[in-house]
Amino acid sequence: MALSGILGGLVPGATPSVSVLILTIAIGSLTSLIVYRAFFDPLRSIPGPLICRITSLWTYWHSYIGDDCSKISQLHKRYGPVIRIAPHEISISDGAALAPIYSDKGGFMKAPCYANFDIEGHSTIFSTRDPGHRAIRSKAVVPVFSMSNLRSGSDTIEGCVAKMIARMKEEAAESRSASKTSGQPKPVNVLNIARSLAVDAVSSYLFGQTFGGVSEKTDKMSANGYVDTLVAVGRFFFLPNFVFLALEMTSQKLWPDKDEDESANKVDSFVGNLVQGSAKDDSTYQGRLLKTGISRHEVEVQCKDLIFAGTDSTGTNLSTICWQLAKRQEVYAKLQEEIAEADARDPSYNPQSLPYLDAVIREGLRVSMANPTRFPRIVPPQGFDFESSNGQRFYLPAGTQVGMQPYSLHFDPDVFSDPFAFKPERWLNDPTPEMQRDAIPFGLGSRQCIARNLATMELFLAVRAIAREKVLEGARAVGEKIELMEWFNSKVKGEKIELTWQ
Ligand code: HEM
């Protein structure tokens, strides 16, 4: 009676008997769905907690609060390498699945939730699922990321690095002088400085015009607000697109953010001028895209996407490396020694040929977790038959969402001993094939990071300069660990990675 009364209130005009019927049908359908998903679904044999078998809410919630990668890793420890994390979603932590999912025959298609990273109604090179749509755009720009073009443009990146070094030295001096005068060194946010370098390197090298982040000399570089808005999309990344769009619209209306809007306007006007001033026959990123015939507005969007992708991940990685080097001064000293010897032999060497520098960057990319979460893909029509490294067989039917997260792979103690420790030495003297296979900071296969070479060059040039110029001498890392919200692009809690200088 009470329930039919409530339902009567919800469905105006319904008689008590109709209300009871509607309620019975609703409860019956829900129960059947739960029973089907838990016990009769084709994925029923894949282990996982009961809640994940019946609803996606568990993954949505943990993604929102920023701990889904560590939670999923815990589930892998309990249930094994292949687990059901939602009614139609599987997570795999066994590196043997990387090649079939991400690279063999072009890899599986990206999942529909990538559309949540569309910008202003346009699919970007990153968010699109349509291979034809992507091919037109990526073919036009891929040459700028080739090693040979990067080598010819390395002076541009070196120029950005030199400005960043000057800025770091200046801020280190201020930190030291505060320490002398007040006994308290001033903390320096190296995340902000590293992001500033990253936006300058991307804009100078790809767009032919610097954003000028390093020269801003503020606590929060002006593109940060825009970048953070897109980072925050990550907490809703796995939601169905229509839910995401509704949430986005509502939150913009209810909680407008003045700082983020100002930053977005600054980025808008930067890319607007850039594209306005470009011609179809110039060799810049935007010129190459204009030549494909896509609209000017879309070209602006594709440039904005690079400002986000290029600033955040590289910034997080570089600042994490600085923090780790400040914590482990013996690693920093060894790095300086290697670089000084190489400089003395022949200063024109390729920094990527230095084994210890290479080990520091690899280890930095492994532990930084700039992109910790699973890269979701959809099982193709023929299904996915997978034999795990421990000999178990799993069959995933067509349409299942499947993903592997760097967080589980990079922190697997069977592959990387003492996995949370920063130990560049592990990469010297023949790293195991499993280590080489499972370190995937840039993703893998046809949809791996298009700018991997550019980001790698930035990291090598910047870390070499930081060692060569003795920037971190006397530096101390603030805090015991760098805490992250484990979103698609992780958010550093407090948006700070700090060092002090004594
Ligand atoms: C250390 C720095 C970087 C890291 C760790 C990183 C990481 C990644 C990862 C993991 C993916 C693949 C994600 C997936 O499969 O869903 C990706 C894709 C991508 N990244 Fe990066 N990235 C970095 C720097 C950059 C830079 C500097 C740019 C641009 C200037 C960039 C632009 C892109 C684009 C456009 C894609 C999409 C490629 C495609 O789907 O075809 N990234 N990145």
Boltz pocket constraint, residues with backbone or C-beta under 6 A from the ligand:
constraints:
  - pocket:
      binder: B
      contacts: [[A, 125], [A, 126], [A, 127], [A, 128], [A, 138], [A, 202], [A, 305], [A, 306], [A, 309], [A, 310], [A, 311], [A, 313], [A, 314], [A, 317], [A, 370], [A, 371], [A, 375], [A, 376], [A, 440], [A, 441], [A, 442], [A, 443], [A, 444], [A, 446], [A, 447], [A, 448], [A, 449], [A, 450], [A, 451], [A, 452], [A, 454], [A, 455], [A, 456]]
      max_distance: 6.0
